[in-house]
Amino acid sequence: MLNWAIIGSGDVVQRLVSNSLFINNKSSVTYVVSDNLEEARKYGNKHKIKFIYYKSKRNLNRILEDTNINSIYIATPPNSHFFYINFFCKKKINIVCEKPLVINKTEIQKLKKLIKNYKFNLFTCFYRRYLERFLYVKKIIKKHDIGKIIYFDIKFFHNHKNHPTHNIIKGKPLPWRFVKKISGGGNVVDMGVHALDLIEFMLGEIEKIEVIKSNNMKLYKVEDVCIINFKLTNKVLGQSAWCSVSNQKVDRFSIFGNKGSIHFSMNLGENESIEIIKNGKKKIKRIKMQQPLHKNMFKNFIDQLISNNKNKIYEIKENGIKNSNIVCKITEKSLV
């Protein structure tokens, strides 16, 4: 049985708890800790979570000292992720953390040392690789339906007033996603990290990246346009462009093989069609984003951890360490 403490009480946590992703016959939640106690109480009481605490060193120590707690879910802004991972990892506890994992490369290097020294399970929320939509694309690639992969191209453009998660509204505080000391960067770090994960999940390991970025509109102090060139270890090349100040919306991930190509949208609420083009003919497959987005991912994590640990909940197996290294690698590459 996995017994969780949840750090944070924002929108993502509320949707996860309300859909019983943590509360089932394999998993339960004992603690919710947040700097917004009213928000935490609202859903903590609804789901009969035993302990609802304000975020403080004293209350975090209560979790650390509770021998029944074996898993932590961190759903706070990114600038506090490293603090919580560092705080709990010495207990060799299972840790699931929202993305981006940390906000700079110094924290990544420190995190690698923690993994080496304490050998704990660390997962981050790259939930797209568990969705049917992207599993289907990977299947097409693996079957060589479009032949040998030779190139890929990613474009994600939008206006600052229709950001997929947080609009920038004049006269209102800047969303934390655009404050570097909180988020670690702009759209590439916040949303582009999912694209980087899917490159490695579907196409191959990233060997080299070249980054060009700029801040054209000066709406905030992180980049609003970013271009990345990729070289994979299998010699496949690719390009990507993110623009947060465009006058049009573009959301397209294209993969080209020597026999055809496949094209799809990356994000929720966009075109659900997957286009496969071969010999001048287009085939359309429609697969919606499954809801809640984290459901398949957390089921996988929980099944892995239950299977790995069985009666010894702190016995660390290869899966967790391997996943930890993937998590660090993708995060490091996103911190452009």
C-alpha positions in Angstrom: 0.0 0.0 0.0 1.3 3.5 -0.9 0.6 6.1 1.8 1.0 9.6 0.4 1.7 13.1 1.6 0.8 15.8 -0.9 2.7 19.0 -0.9 0.6 21.7 -2.5 -3.1 22.3 -3.0 -3.6 24.0 -6.4 -5.7 23.1 -9.4 -3.8 20.0 -10.4 -3.9 18.5 -7.0 -7.6 19.1 -6.6 -8.4 17.4 -9.9 -6.2 14.4 -9.1 -7.7 13.9 -5.6 -11.3 14.4 -6.8 -10.8 11.8 -9.5 -9.5 9.3 -6.9 -6.1 8.8 -8.6 -4.5 8.6 -5.2 -7.4 7.2 -3.1 -8.0 3.5 -4.1 -7.2 0.0 -3.0 -3.5 0.5 -3.6 -3.1 4.0 -2.5 -4.2 6.5 0.2 -3.5 10.1 1.2 -2.8 10.9 4.8 -1.4 14.5 4.6 -2.0 17.6 2.6 0.5 20.5 3.2 0.0 23.9 1.6 0.7 27.6 2.1 -3.0 28.1 1.3 -4.7 26.5 4.3 -8.2 27.4 3.2 -7.7 25.8 -0.2 -6.2 22.7 1.4 -9.0 22.3 3.9 -11.6 22.6 1.2 -10.6 19.5 -0.7 -8.9 17.8 2.3 -12.2 17.7 4.2 -14.1 16.6 1.1 -11.9 13.5 0.7 -11.5 12.8 4.4 -7.8 13.3 4.4 -6.7 13.0 8.0 -4.0 15.7 8.4 -4.3 19.1 6.7 -1.4 21.4 7.6 0.0 24.8 6.8 3.5 24.5 5.2 6.1 24.8 8.0 9.3 23.0 9.0 7.5 21.6 12.0 4.7 20.0 9.9 7.1 18.7 7.2 9.0 17.0 10.0 5.8 15.3 11.1 5.6 13.7 7.7 9.3 12.8 7.7 8.9 11.1 11.1 5.7 9.2 10.2 6.8 5.7 9.4 3.6 5.0 7.5 4.3 7.6 4.9 6.3 6.1 2.0 5.4 8.4 -0.9 5.4 12.1 -1.6 3.7 14.1 -4.4 5.1 17.6 -4.9 2.8 20.0 -6.7 4.2 23.4 -5.8 5.7 26.1 -8.1 9.1 24.8 -9.4 11.4 27.0 -7.3 10.5 24.9 -4.2 10.8 21.5 -5.9 14.5 21.0 -5.0 13.9 22.0 -1.4 11.2 19.3 -0.9 13.1 16.6 -2.9 16.2 17.3 -0.8 14.2 17.3 2.4 12.4 13.9 1.9 14.9 11.9 -0.2 17.1 10.9 2.7 14.2 8.8 4.0 14.5 6.9 0.7 10.9 7.7 0.1 9.1 7.5 -3.3 8.9 11.0 -4.8 6.6 12.2 -7.6 7.2 15.8 -8.6 5.5 18.1 -11.1 7.5 19.5 -14.0 9.9 21.2 -14.5 11.7 19.2 -11.9 14.0 22.1 -10.8 14.7 25.6 -12.1 18.4 25.7 -13.0 21.4 23.5 -13.8 23.0 24.0 -10.4 20.0 22.3 -8.8 20.2 19.5 -11.4 23.8 18.8 -10.5 22.9 18.7 -6.8 19.9 16.4 -7.6 22.1 14.0 -9.4 24.3 13.7 -6.3 21.3 13.1 -4.1 20.1 10.3 -6.4 23.6 8.7 -6.4 23.9 8.9 -2.6 20.4 8.0 -1.5 19.1 5.9 -4.4 15.5 6.9 -4.1 12.6 6.6 -6.6 12.0 9.9 -8.4 9.3 10.4 -11.1 8.1 13.6 -12.7 4.9 14.3 -14.4 5.6 13.7 -18.1 2.0 12.5 -18.4 1.8 12.7 -22.2 3.9 9.6 -22.8 1.1 7.6 -21.0 -1.7 9.0 -23.1 -3.3 6.8 -25.8 -2.8 9.6 -28.4 1.0 9.6 -28.1 1.3 5.9 -27.6 -0.5 5.5 -31.0 2.1 7.8 -32.7 4.9 5.8 -31.1 3.3 2.6 -32.4 3.2 4.0 -36.0 6.9 4.9 -35.7 7.9 1.6 -34.2 6.0 -0.4 -37.0 7.9 1.7 -39.6 4.6 2.7 -41.2 6.3 5.9 -42.4 9.6 4.3 -42.9 13.0 5.3 -41.4 12.7 8.5 -39.4 14.8 11.2 -40.9 13.5 14.5 -39.5 11.0 16.1 -37.1 9.6 19.6 -36.6 7.8 21.2 -33.6 5.9 24.5 -33.6 3.9 26.0 -30.8 2.8 29.6 -31.3 0.2 31.6 -29.4 -0.7 35.1 -28.3 0.1 36.3 -24.8 -3.6 36.9 -24.2 -4.5 33.3 -25.0 -1.8 31.3 -23.2 -3.0 27.7 -22.8 -2.7 27.8 -19.0 -2.3 31.4 -17.9 -3.1 34.6 -19.8 -1.2 37.8 -19.2 -3.8 40.4 -18.3 -2.9 44.1 -18.0 -3.2 45.3 -14.5 -3.1 41.9 -12.9 0.0 40.1 -11.4 2.2 38.3 -13.8 1.6 34.6 -13.7 4.5 32.8 -11.9 5.2 30.8 -15.1 6.8 34.0 -16.6 8.9 34.8 -13.5 12.2 33.2 -13.9 13.1 32.9 -10.2 9.9 30.9 -9.7 9.5 29.0 -13.0 13.1 28.7 -14.3 12.2 30.1 -17.7 9.5 30.7 -20.3 7.3 28.4 -22.3 10.0 25.9 -23.2 10.6 25.1 -19.6 6.9 25.2 -18.7 5.3 23.4 -21.6 8.1 22.6 -24.0 9.6 20.1 -21.6 6.7 17.8 -22.6 7.9 18.0 -26.3 11.5 17.2 -25.3 10.2 14.2 -23.3 8.2 12.9 -26.3 11.2 13.3 -28.6 13.1 10.9 -26.4 10.1 8.7 -25.8 9.1 8.3 -29.5 12.2 9.1 -31.6 15.5 8.6 -29.7 17.9 10.0 -27.2 18.8 13.7 -27.6 22.6 14.0 -28.2 22.9 17.7 -28.9 20.9 20.8 -28.8 21.5 24.4 -30.1 19.4 27.1 -28.7 18.5 30.6 -29.9 16.2 32.7 -27.9 15.0 36.3 -27.6 12.6 38.5 -25.7 10.9 40.7 -28.3 7.8 42.2 -26.6 9.4 42.7 -23.1 6.2 41.6 -21.4 8.3 39.7 -18.8 12.0 38.8 -18.2 12.1 35.4 -19.8 12.2 34.5 -23.5 9.1 34.9 -25.6 10.6 33.2 -28.7 12.9 30.2 -28.6 14.3 28.0 -31.4 16.1 24.7 -30.7 17.9 22.5 -33.2 18.3 18.8 -32.2 20.6 16.0 -33.1 19.7 12.5 -31.7 22.1 9.7 -31.1 20.5 7.8 -34.0 21.5 10.7 -36.3 17.9 12.0 -36.7 17.8 15.8 -36.9 15.0 18.1 -35.8 14.0 21.6 -35.2 11.5 23.3 -32.8 10.1 26.8 -32.4 8.1 28.3 -29.5 6.6 31.8 -29.7 4.4 33.2 -27.0 3.7 36.6 -28.7 2.4 35.4 -32.1 -0.8 36.8 -33.8 -1.8 33.2 -34.7 -2.1 29.8 -33.0 0.0 26.9 -34.2 0.3 23.6 -32.4 2.0 21.0 -34.6 4.4 18.2 -34.1 5.5 16.7 -37.4 7.7 13.6 -37.9 9.0 12.7 -41.4 10.1 9.3 -42.6 11.4 8.1 -46.0 8.0 6.6 -46.7 5.6 9.2 -45.2 4.9 11.5 -42.4 2.8 11.9 -39.3 1.4 15.2 -37.8 -0.4 15.9 -34.6 -1.2 18.5 -31.9 0.6 18.4 -28.6 -1.9 20.1 -26.3 -5.3 19.8 -24.7 -8.1 21.5 -26.5 -6.4 21.6 -29.8 -7.0 19.5 -33.0 -7.5 15.9 -31.9 -6.7 14.6 -35.4 -3.6 12.6 -36.1 -2.6 12.8 -39.8 -0.7 10.1 -41.5 0.5 10.9 -45.1 1.8 8.2 -47.4 2.0 8.1 -51.2 0.1 11.4 -51.4 -2.8 10.0 -49.4 -3.9 11.3 -46.0 -5.3 9.1 -43.3 -7.0 10.7 -40.2 -7.1 9.1 -36.8 -8.9 11.0 -34.0 -7.8 10.3 -30.5 -8.8 12.8 -27.7 -6.6 13.6 -24.7 -7.8 11.4 -21.9 -9.1 13.0 -18.8 -7.8 13.5 -16.2 -4.5 13.9 -17.9 -2.5 12.4 -15.0 -4.6 9.3 -14.7 -2.6 6.8 -16.8 0.7 8.2 -15.5 -0.2 7.8 -11.8 -1.6 4.3 -12.4 1.7 3.4 -14.0 3.7 4.9 -11.2 1.6 3.3 -8.5 1.8 -0.2 -10.2 5.5 0.1 -10.6 6.1 1.1 -7.0 3.8 -1.6 -5.6 5.4 -4.2 -7.8 9.0 -3.1 -7.0 8.5 -2.8 -3.3 6.0 -5.5 -2.3 6.6 -6.1 1.4 9.7 -3.9 1.6 8.5 -0.5 0.7 11.9 1.2 0.8 13.7 -1.5 -1.3 14.9 0.5 -4.3 14.9 -1.3 -7.7 16.4 -0.3 -11.0 13.2 1.1 -12.5 13.1 4.1 -10.1 16.8 4.9 -10.5 16.5 4.6 -14.3 13.5 6.9 -14.3 15.3 9.4 -12.0 18.1 9.7 -14.5 15.7 10.2 -17.4 13.9 12.9 -15.4 17.1 14.7 -14.7 18.3 14.5 -18.3 15.1 15.9 -19.8 14.9 18.7 -17.2 18.5 19.7 -17.8 17.9 20.0 -21.5 14.8 22.1 -21.0 16.6 24.7 -19.0 17.8 26.5 -22.0 
